[in-house]
Amino acid sequence: MGDGCSAAEPADASANPRVSVVIPAYRRADVVGRAIDSALAQTASDLEVVVVDDGSDDGTEAVVAAYDDPRVRYLAHERNRGVSAARNTGVEASTGEYVAFLDSDDEWLPRKLERQLAVLDDRGEGWVGAYCEVATADLSLLGRVGSALSERVVRSGGLAEGGRELAEALVTMRVFMGPGSTLLVEREAVRAAGGFDEGLSIYEDWDLVLRVLAAGRIAHVAEPLAVTHFTGDAPAEAYVENDARYLARNAALVDDLEARGVPVRHIHRMGLVGHFLAEGRFSDAAAYLDGRVLRRPTDLARLAFWSLLGVRARLGGVR
């Protein structure tokens, strides 16, 4: 099962389920039960739930062990190795035709897997996965404004499904997929793509999707069947480091788009500006701005909104 990992074997290895649900968890004793419950409540019940405890020192193991259901399996890393490693461990231990990823602080609506499987059954050969829309629980007024701004200004017109076209929409941020909790994909497609990059802690799910799309197509279910619960964000510096690695890993796609006049790197720099501004770090944000922002009304609209978030962070004493 990999370095430093213990696991419970499936109850009946000969009766492989159609879907393996992989839930990475690190110090999530307070919320992982909600994620597991939502997986077990799926109307498509031919599944297993593989919880990978990534070196937790809280009661995560006890929460999982309390489930008297042979479909629930518990694996543990001896030390914390990060979300990408935890998902890779879950994929390697999975036995299903498909793998569905669910973050430990998120949950699914009951028909999530049913709807995705139905779409894939209808599409047929060449379609290796499907994702759905996502809703955010307890979103603040500013959060709702930001979400609406992104949908109407930044992501409008982005192709929602396909192969190469979807990859281009994803890397230019015209599509938001949230694959950490929305993606259902053939297990062999994940393995063929090399799994998750364990050097990434952000964008690792997008990076995997881009590699899967090099070999197959991913469908879109236009229903919010996954629910995210915001439990904090990484600092802006982490986004800088991970964004650079993500773009470098997908340099061929980025360079091709840049050669066709699509400013991919500018789009990503603007994303970094947003993270710094949201923390109230205006001078750090300015370092990532370039002259093109003045020629792009969408960028100006986003700058105004992010600046408002920064002012709120400053007034609230948040750096």
Backbone hydrogen bonds in HBPLUS format (Angstrom, degrees):
<---DONOR---> <-ACCEPTOR-->    atom                        ^
c    i                          cat <-CA-CA->   ^        H-A-AA   ^      H-
h    n   atom  resd res      DA  || num        DHA   H-A  angle D-A-AA Bond
n    s   type  num  typ     dist DA aas  dist angle  dist       angle   num
A0078-GLU N   A0004-GLY O   2.63 MM  74  5.07 147.3  1.74 147.5 152.9     1
A0006-SER N   A0076-ALA O   2.79 MM  70  5.20 150.6  1.88 145.4 153.5     2
A0076-ALA N   A0006-SER O   2.74 MM  70  5.20 157.3  1.79 151.9 157.4     3
A0008-ALA N   A0074-TYR O   3.10 MM  66  5.80 138.6  2.28 145.8 158.1     4
A0015-ALA N   A0012-ASP O   3.10 MM   3  5.67 153.1  2.18 115.6 122.7     5
A0018-ARG N   A0046-ASP O   3.16 MM  28  5.69 132.5  2.40 121.2 131.0     6
A0097-GLU N   A0018-ARG O   3.09 MM  79  5.05 119.8  2.47 102.6 116.2     7
A0098-TYR N   A0018-ARG O   2.90 MM  80  6.16 158.1  1.95 153.1 160.4     8
A0019-VAL N   A0046-ASP O   3.27 MM  27  6.59 155.7  2.33 147.3 154.2     9
A0048-GLU N   A0019-VAL O   3.00 MM  29  6.56 141.7  2.15 151.9 163.2    10
A0020-SER N   A0098-TYR O   2.83 MM  78  6.18 157.0  1.88 148.1 154.9    11
A0100-ALA N   A0020-SER O   2.85 MM  80  6.14 160.1  1.89 149.7 152.7    12
A0021-VAL N   A0048-GLU O   2.78 MM  27  6.04 177.4  1.78 161.9 162.6    13
A0050-VAL N   A0021-VAL O   2.70 MM  29  5.88 167.4  1.71 168.0 172.5    14
A0022-VAL N   A0100-ALA O   2.87 MM  78  6.18 157.5  1.92 155.1 162.7    15
A0102-LEU N   A0022-VAL O   3.07 MM  80  6.16 161.1  2.11 157.9 154.4    16
A0023-ILE N   A0050-VAL O   2.91 MM  27  6.14 168.5  1.92 152.2 154.4    17
A0052-VAL N   A0023-ILE O   2.89 MM  29  6.13 160.7  1.93 145.1 151.1    18
A0025-ALA N   A0052-VAL O   2.86 MM  27  5.96 153.6  1.93 162.2 154.3    19
A0054-ASP N   A0025-ALA O   2.74 MM  29  5.87 167.6  1.75 163.8 168.2    20
A0031-VAL N   A0028-ARG O   3.06 MM   3  5.54 149.7  2.16 114.2 122.3    21
A0032-VAL N   A0028-ARG O   2.84 MM   4  5.48 163.0  1.87 172.0 168.7    22
A0034-ARG N   A0031-VAL O   3.00 MM   3  5.55 132.9  2.22 114.4 125.6    23
A0036-ILE N   A0032-VAL O   2.99 MM   4  6.30 166.5  2.01 156.9 160.2    24
A0037-ASP N   A0033-GLY O   2.86 MM   4  5.97 165.4  1.88 149.9 154.4    25
A0038-SER N   A0034-ARG O   3.10 MM   4  6.26 155.1  2.16 142.6 148.7    26
A0039-ALA N   A0035-ALA O   3.10 MM   4  6.41 143.1  2.24 145.0 154.9    27
A0039-ALA N   A0036-ILE O   3.08 MM   3  5.15 124.6  2.40  97.5 111.9    28
A0040-LEU N   A0036-ILE O   2.95 MM   4  6.24 163.9  1.98 159.4 163.5    29
A0041-ALA N   A0037-ASP O   2.96 MM   4  6.07 131.2  2.21 140.4 153.4    30
A0042-GLN N   A0039-ALA O   3.26 MM   3  5.57 163.8  2.28 112.6 114.2    31
A0043-THR N   A0110-PRO O   2.96 MM  67  5.80 158.2  2.00 143.8 144.4    32
A0047-LEU N   A0045-SER O   2.85 MM   2  5.49 127.8  2.13 110.1  94.0    33
A0049-VAL N   A0071-ARG O   2.72 MM  22  5.91 168.4  1.74 150.7 152.3    34
A0073-ARG N   A0049-VAL O   2.75 MM  24  6.01 168.1  1.77 172.5 170.3    35
A0051-VAL N   A0073-ARG O   2.92 MM  22  6.15 174.3  1.92 161.0 159.1    36
A0075-LEU N   A0051-VAL O   2.87 MM  24  6.11 159.1  1.91 170.9 170.8    37
A0053-ASP N   A0075-LEU O   2.78 MM  22  6.05 169.5  1.79 155.8 152.1    38
A0077-HIS N   A0053-ASP O   2.81 MM  24  6.16 165.7  1.83 165.8 166.9    39
A0063-VAL N   A0059-GLY O   3.12 MM   4  6.40 154.5  2.18 155.2 162.1    40
A0064-VAL N   A0060-THR O   3.19 MM   4  6.51 163.9  2.22 156.1 159.0    41
A0065-ALA N   A0061-GLU O   2.85 MM   4  6.01 163.2  1.87 155.7 161.3    42
A0066-ALA N   A0062-ALA O   3.16 MM   4  6.20 130.7  2.41 138.1 148.1    43
A0067-TYR N   A0064-VAL O   3.13 MM   3  5.82 169.5  2.15 120.6 123.9    44
A0072-VAL N   A0069-ASP O   3.00 MM   3  5.79 169.9  2.01 128.3 131.4    45
A0086-ALA N   A0082-GLY O   3.05 MM   4  6.33 157.4  2.11 151.3 158.5    46
A0087-ARG N   A0083-VAL O   2.94 MM   4  6.16 160.5  1.97 150.1 154.4    47
A0088-ASN N   A0084-SER O   2.96 MM   4  6.19 157.6  2.01 146.5 153.2    48
A0089-THR N   A0085-ALA O   2.92 MM   4  6.15 156.3  1.98 149.5 155.4    49
A0090-GLY N   A0086-ALA O   3.02 MM   4  6.29 155.1  2.08 144.9 151.8    50
A0091-VAL N   A0087-ARG O   2.87 MM   4  6.17 155.7  1.93 153.5 159.8    51
A0092-GLU N   A0088-ASN O   2.98 MM   4  6.18 166.0  2.00 152.1 155.4    52
A0093-ALA N   A0089-THR O   3.08 MM   4  6.26 143.8  2.21 142.8 152.2    53
A0094-SER N   A0090-GLY O   3.03 MM   4  6.04 119.5  2.41 136.9 151.8    54
A0094-SER N   A0091-VAL O   3.12 MM   3  5.06 144.2  2.25  97.9 108.6    55
A0187-ARG N   A0097-GLU O   3.00 MM  90  5.88 168.8  2.01 134.8 138.5    56
A0099-VAL N   A0185-VAL O   2.75 MM  86  5.44 166.5  1.77 160.1 162.0    57
A0185-VAL N   A0099-VAL O   2.88 MM  86  5.44 164.0  1.91 153.0 157.4    58
A0101-PHE N   A0183-LEU O   3.19 MM  82  5.99 154.1  2.26 163.4 170.8    59
A0106-ASP N   A0103-ASP O   3.03 MM   3  5.39 166.1  2.05 119.0 121.0    60
A0107-GLU N   A0227-VAL O   3.00 MM 120  5.32 153.9  2.07 152.2 158.7    61
A0227-VAL N   A0107-GLU O   2.79 MM 120  5.32 173.3  1.79 162.3 161.2    62
A0109-LEU N   A0225-LEU O   2.86 MM 116  5.14 167.8  1.87 147.3 145.8    63
A0112-LYS N   A0109-LEU O   3.14 MM   3  5.69 163.9  2.16 130.2 130.8    64
A0115-ARG N   A0111-ARG O   2.94 MM   4  5.98 168.1  1.95 158.6 160.3    65
A0116-GLN N   A0112-LYS O   3.22 MM   4  6.46 161.7  2.25 148.8 153.9    66
A0117-LEU N   A0113-LEU O   2.88 MM   4  5.99 170.0  1.89 160.1 162.6    67
A0118-ALA N   A0114-GLU O   3.03 MM   4  6.12 156.0  2.08 145.4 152.2    68
A0119-VAL N   A0115-ARG O   3.14 MM   4  6.35 155.1  2.21 144.5 150.3    69
A0120-LEU N   A0116-GLN O   3.06 MM   4  6.34 162.2  2.09 151.7 156.2    70
A0121-ASP N   A0117-LEU O   2.84 MM   4  6.02 157.7  1.89 151.0 157.5    71
A0122-ASP N   A0118-ALA O   3.04 MM   4  6.17 146.2  2.15 139.8 148.7    72
A0123-ARG N   A0119-VAL O   2.94 MM   4  6.19 148.0  2.04 146.3 155.2    73
A0124-GLY N   A0120-LEU O   3.08 MM   4  6.16 174.1  2.09 155.2 156.0    74
A0127-TRP N   A0124-GLY O   3.37 MM   3  6.23 162.8  2.40 139.2 143.0    75
A0217-ARG N   A0126-GLY O   2.87 MM  91  6.04 166.0  1.89 162.2 165.4    76
A0128-VAL N   A0217-ARG O   2.82 MM  89  5.83 135.9  2.01 149.5 162.4    77
A0186-GLU N   A0128-VAL O   2.87 MM  58  5.59 155.7  1.92 166.0 174.2    78
A0219-ALA N   A0129-GLY O   2.80 MM  90  6.20 162.5  1.83 145.8 143.2    79
A0130-ALA N   A0184-LEU O   2.77 MM  54  5.34 153.7  1.84 154.4 162.8    80
A0184-LEU N   A0130-ALA O   2.87 MM  54  5.34 158.0  1.91 159.8 167.3    81
A0131-TYR N   A0219-ALA O   2.98 MM  88  6.46 152.0  2.06 151.5 155.3    82
A0221-VAL N   A0131-TYR O   2.83 MM  90  6.11 156.1  1.88 157.8 164.5    83
A0133-GLU N   A0223-GLU O   2.97 MM  90  5.17 135.0  2.18 130.6 133.1    84
A0135-ALA N   A0226-ALA O   2.88 MM  91  6.30 162.9  1.91 160.3 164.2    85
A0228-THR N   A0135-ALA O   2.83 MM  93  6.28 160.5  1.87 160.3 166.2    86
A0137-ALA N   A0228-THR O   2.91 MM  91  6.09 170.9  1.91 173.5 173.8    87
A0144-ARG N   A0140-SER O   2.87 MM   4  6.19 150.4  1.95 149.9 157.4    88
A0145-VAL N   A0141-LEU O   2.98 MM   4  6.28 153.7  2.05 147.8 155.1    89
A0146-GLY N   A0142-LEU O   2.88 MM   4  6.11 160.1  1.91 148.7 154.1    90
A0147-SER N   A0143-GLY O   2.92 MM   4  6.11 154.8  1.98 145.3 152.2    91
A0148-ALA N   A0144-ARG O   2.98 MM   4  6.15 161.0  2.02 145.6 150.6    92
A0149-LEU N   A0145-VAL O   2.89 MM   4  6.11 155.0  1.96 148.3 155.8    93
A0150-SER N   A0146-GLY O   2.99 MM   4  6.20 159.6  2.03 147.3 152.1    94
A0151-GLU N   A0147-SER O   3.03 MM   4  6.27 162.5  2.06 150.1 154.6    95
A0152-ARG N   A0148-ALA O   2.98 MM   4  6.08 163.5  2.01 151.7 155.9    96
A0153-VAL N   A0149-LEU O   2.85 MM   4  5.58 154.9  1.91 146.9 153.9    97
A0154-VAL N   A0150-SER O   3.04 MM   4  4.92 131.5  2.29 114.2 128.4    98
A0155-ARG N   A0150-SER O   2.77 MM   5  5.97 165.9  1.79 170.4 172.6    99
A0158-GLY N   A0155-ARG O   3.19 MM   3  5.65 161.9  2.22 135.8 134.7   100
A0162-GLY N   A0218-ILE O   3.01 MM  56  5.45 163.0  2.04 146.4 151.6   101
A0218-ILE N   A0162-GLY O   2.91 MM  56  5.45 156.1  1.97 149.3 146.2   102
A0166-LEU N   A0163-GLY O   3.09 MM   3  5.33 119.7  2.47 102.2 116.4   103
A0167-ALA N   A0163-GLY O   3.01 MM   4  6.35 154.1  2.08 151.8 160.0   104
A0168-GLU N   A0164-ARG O   2.98 MM   4  6.31 153.3  2.05 151.1 157.7   105
A0169-ALA N   A0165-GLU O   3.03 MM   4  6.32 154.1  2.10 143.7 150.8   106
A0170-LEU N   A0166-LEU O   2.85 MM   4  6.05 149.0  1.95 148.1 156.8   107
A0171-VAL N   A0167-ALA O   3.01 MM   4  6.22 167.0  2.03 153.1 155.3   108
A0172-THR N   A0168-GLU O   3.17 MM   4  6.20 137.1  2.36 138.1 148.3   109
A0174-ARG N   A0169-ALA O   2.85 MM   5  5.07 151.8  1.93 161.5 162.0   110
A0173-MET N   A0170-LEU O   3.07 MM   3  5.03 159.8  2.12 105.9 109.4   111
A0181-SER N   A0178-GLY O   3.12 MM   3  6.20 173.2  2.12 136.0 136.9   112
A0182-THR N   A0178-GLY O   3.17 MM   4  5.95 130.1  2.43 137.0 147.2   113
A0183-LEU N   A0179-PRO O   3.42 MM   4  4.63 162.2  2.45 111.7 113.3   114
A0189-ALA N   A0186-GLU O   3.02 MM   3  5.19 128.0  2.29  99.6 113.7   115
A0190-VAL N   A0186-GLU O   3.22 MM   4  6.66 148.8  2.32 150.8 158.7   116
A0191-ARG N   A0187-ARG O   3.09 MM   4  6.42 162.0  2.12 150.8 155.7   117
A0192-ALA N   A0188-GLU O   2.84 MM   4  5.96 159.9  1.88 143.9 149.8   118
A0193-ALA N   A0189-ALA O   3.06 MM   4  6.14 139.4  2.23 134.8 144.7   119
A0195-GLY N   A0190-VAL O   3.03 MM   5  5.39 149.6  2.12 162.2 153.9   120
A0194-GLY N   A0191-ARG O   2.98 MM   3  5.17 155.8  2.04 105.4 113.2   121
A0200-LEU N   A0197-ASP O   3.09 MM   3  5.68 166.8  2.11 119.2 122.1   122
A0207-ASP N   A0203-TYR O   2.88 MM   4  6.01 161.1  1.91 153.5 159.0   123
A0208-LEU N   A0204-GLU O   3.18 MM   4  6.31 154.9  2.24 134.8 140.6   124
A0209-VAL N   A0205-ASP O   3.07 MM   4  6.31 162.4  2.10 146.9 151.5   125
A0210-LEU N   A0206-TRP O   2.97 MM   4  6.29 157.6  2.02 154.2 159.5   126
A0211-ARG N   A0207-ASP O   3.29 MM   4  6.61 152.5  2.37 145.0 151.4   127
A0211-ARG N   A0208-LEU O   3.06 MM   3  5.26 119.4  2.44 100.0 114.7   128
A0212-VAL N   A0208-LEU O   2.91 MM   4  6.24 153.3  1.99 153.7 162.3   129
A0213-LEU N   A0209-VAL O   2.83 MM   4  6.03 155.5  1.89 153.7 160.3   130
A0214-ALA N   A0211-ARG O   3.27 MM   3  5.22 145.8  2.39  94.4 104.2   131
A0215-ALA N   A0212-VAL O   3.00 MM   3  5.65 161.3  2.03 116.1 122.1   132
A0216-GLY N   A0212-VAL O   3.10 MM   4  6.28 133.5  2.33 143.7 157.0   133
A0223-GLU N   A0221-VAL O   2.78 MM   2  5.62 142.5  1.92  99.6  91.9   134
A0225-LEU N   A0223-GLU O   2.94 MM   2  5.68 118.5  2.33 114.2  97.3   135
A0238-ALA N   A0235-PRO O   2.98 MM   3  5.54 132.8  2.21 112.6 124.2   136
A0239-TYR N   A0236-ALA O   2.98 MM   3  5.13 120.7  2.34  99.1 114.3   137
A0240-VAL N   A0236-ALA O   3.03 MM   4  6.44 151.8  2.11 150.8 159.1   138
A0241-GLU N   A0237-GLU O   3.09 MM   4  6.39 165.4  2.11 153.5 155.0   139
A0242-ASN N   A0238-ALA O   2.97 MM   4  6.09 169.8  1.98 150.4 153.7   140
A0243-ASP N   A0239-TYR O   2.81 MM   4  5.67 156.4  1.86 145.9 152.9   141
A0244-ALA N   A0240-VAL O   3.18 MM   4  6.30 159.3  2.22 145.0 149.8   142
A0245-ARG N   A0241-GLU O   3.26 MM   4  6.56 158.3  2.31 145.0 150.4   143
A0246-TYR N   A0242-ASN O   2.87 MM   4  6.02 161.8  1.90 151.3 156.8   144
A0247-LEU N   A0243-ASP O   2.95 MM   4  6.14 166.2  1.97 154.2 156.6   145
A0248-ALA N   A0244-ALA O   3.01 MM   4  6.10 154.2  2.08 142.0 149.8   146
A0249-ARG N   A0245-ARG O   2.88 MM   4  6.05 155.5  1.94 150.5 156.7   147
A0250-ASN N   A0246-TYR O   3.26 MM   4  6.43 136.1  2.46 136.2 147.0   148
A0250-ASN N   A0247-LEU O   3.22 MM   3  5.14 130.0  2.49  92.0 105.1   149
A0251-ALA N   A0248-ALA O   3.32 MM   3  4.86 147.7  2.43 110.8 105.0   150
A0254-VAL N   A0250-ASN O   3.06 MM   4  6.32 165.3  2.09 153.7 158.5   151
A0255-ASP N   A0251-ALA O   2.75 MM   4  5.78 170.1  1.76 154.8 157.7   152
A0256-ASP N   A0252-ALA O   3.07 MM   4  6.15 155.9  2.13 141.0 147.6   153
A0257-LEU N   A0253-LEU O   3.08 MM   4  6.30 160.0  2.12 148.5 153.4   154
A0258-GLU N   A0254-VAL O   2.89 MM   4  6.14 161.7  1.93 154.6 160.2   155
A0259-ALA N   A0255-ASP O   2.92 MM   4  6.08 154.7  1.98 146.5 153.1   156
A0260-ARG N   A0256-ASP O   3.22 MM   4  6.47 130.3  2.48 134.9 147.1   157
A0260-ARG N   A0257-LEU O   3.03 MM   3  5.07 134.3  2.25  97.2 110.2   158
A0262-VAL N   A0257-LEU O   2.92 MM   5  5.23 161.2  1.96 147.3 141.5   159
A0261-GLY N   A0258-GLU O   2.96 MM   3  5.07 159.1  2.01 109.6 112.4   160
A0264-VAL N   A0262-VAL O   2.83 MM   2  5.73 134.0  2.05 112.0  97.5   161
A0267-ILE N   A0263-PRO O   2.97 MM   4  6.23 158.6  2.02 155.0 161.3   162
A0268-HIS N   A0264-VAL O   3.00 MM   4  6.36 153.7  2.08 150.8 157.9   163
A0269-ARG N   A0265-ARG O   2.88 MM   4  6.12 153.2  1.95 145.3 153.1   164
A0270-MET N   A0266-HIS O   2.92 MM   4  6.19 155.2  1.98 150.9 157.2   165
A0271-GLY N   A0267-ILE O   3.20 MM   4  6.53 143.5  2.34 136.8 146.2   166
A0271-GLY N   A0268-HIS O   3.07 MM   3  4.97 119.1  2.45  91.8 107.1   167
A0272-LEU N   A0268-HIS O   3.10 MM   4  6.51 148.8  2.20 146.1 153.9   168
A0272-LEU N   A0269-ARG O   3.05 MM   3  5.04 116.5  2.47  94.2 109.5   169
A0273-VAL N   A0269-ARG O   2.88 MM   4  6.26 152.5  1.96 150.3 158.6   170
A0274-GLY N   A0270-MET O   3.04 MM   4  6.32 154.7  2.10 146.2 152.0   171
A0275-HIS N   A0271-GLY O   3.22 MM   4  6.61 148.0  2.32 142.3 149.8   172
A0276-PHE N   A0272-LEU O   3.08 MM   4  6.41 164.5  2.10 157.4 160.3   173
A0277-LEU N   A0273-VAL O   2.87 MM   4  6.04 167.5  1.88 158.7 162.8   174
A0278-ALA N   A0274-GLY O   2.92 MM   4  5.97 157.8  1.97 145.6 151.7   175
A0279-GLU N   A0276-PHE O   3.13 MM   3  5.28 136.8  2.33  99.2 111.1   176
A0281-ARG N   A0276-PHE O   2.97 MM   5  5.23 162.2  2.00 151.8 146.6   177
A0280-GLY N   A0277-LEU O   2.79 MM   3  4.92 159.0  1.84 109.7 116.3   178
A0285-ALA N   A0281-ARG O   3.06 MM   4  6.29 153.4  2.13 147.9 156.0   179
A0286-ALA N   A0282-PHE O   3.03 MM   4  6.25 152.7  2.11 146.5 153.2   180
A0287-ALA N   A0284-ASP O   3.26 MM   3  5.52 139.8  2.43 101.3 111.4   181
A0288-TYR N   A0285-ALA O   3.02 MM   3  5.75 162.8  2.05 121.6 126.8   182
A0289-LEU N   A0286-ALA O   3.17 MM   3  5.27 166.7  2.19 108.4 112.4   183
A0293-VAL N   A0290-ASP O   3.21 MM   3  6.19 166.2  2.23 128.1 130.7   184
A0294-LEU N   A0291-GLY O   3.22 MM   3  5.96 149.4  2.32 117.9 123.5   185
A0295-ARG N   A0292-ARG O   2.96 MM   3  5.27 148.3  2.07 107.9 117.7   186
A0296-ARG N   A0293-VAL O   3.36 MM   3  5.29 164.5  2.39 101.0 105.2   187
A0299-ASP N   A0296-ARG O   2.91 MM   3  5.38 124.6  2.23 112.2 125.8   188
A0300-LEU N   A0296-ARG O   3.19 MM   4  6.60 156.1  2.25 152.8 160.0   189
A0301-ALA N   A0297-PRO O   3.00 MM   4  6.25 157.6  2.05 151.2 156.5   190
A0302-ARG N   A0298-THR O   3.09 MM   4  6.31 157.0  2.14 144.2 150.3   191
A0303-LEU N   A0299-ASP O   2.83 MM   4  6.07 157.3  1.88 151.5 158.2   192
A0304-ALA N   A0300-LEU O   3.06 MM   4  6.28 156.7  2.12 146.7 151.9   193
A0305-PHE N   A0301-ALA O   3.20 MM   4  6.50 159.9  2.24 145.6 150.4   194
A0306-TRP N   A0302-ARG O   2.84 MM   4  6.06 173.9  1.85 161.3 163.0   195
A0307-SER N   A0303-LEU O   2.87 MM   4  5.91 153.5  1.94 146.0 153.4   196
A0308-LEU N   A0304-ALA O   3.14 MM   4  6.37 148.0  2.24 140.5 148.3   197
A0308-LEU N   A0305-PHE O   3.09 MM   3  5.14 120.0  2.47  96.3 111.0   198
A0309-LEU N   A0305-PHE O   3.11 MM   4  6.54 152.2  2.19 147.8 155.3   199
A0310-GLY N   A0306-TRP O   2.90 MM   4  6.24 149.2  1.99 144.8 154.0   200
A0311-VAL N   A0307-SER O   2.87 MM   4  6.19 154.0  1.94 150.6 156.7   201
A0312-ARG N   A0308-LEU O   3.05 MM   4  6.29 160.9  2.08 147.7 152.8   202
A0313-ALA N   A0309-LEU O   2.90 MM   4  6.17 151.2  1.98 145.2 153.5   203
A0314-ARG N   A0310-GLY O   2.91 MM   4  6.18 155.5  1.97 148.4 154.7   204
A0315-LEU N   A0311-VAL O   2.92 MM   4  6.15 165.2  1.94 154.4 158.2   205
A0316-GLY N   A0312-ARG O   2.91 MM   4  5.98 140.0  2.07 139.8 151.0   206
A0318-VAL N   A0313-ALA O   2.71 MM   5  4.81 139.3  1.88 163.1 159.5   207
A0317-GLY N   A0314-ARG O   3.11 MM   3  5.19 161.0  2.15 104.1 109.5   208
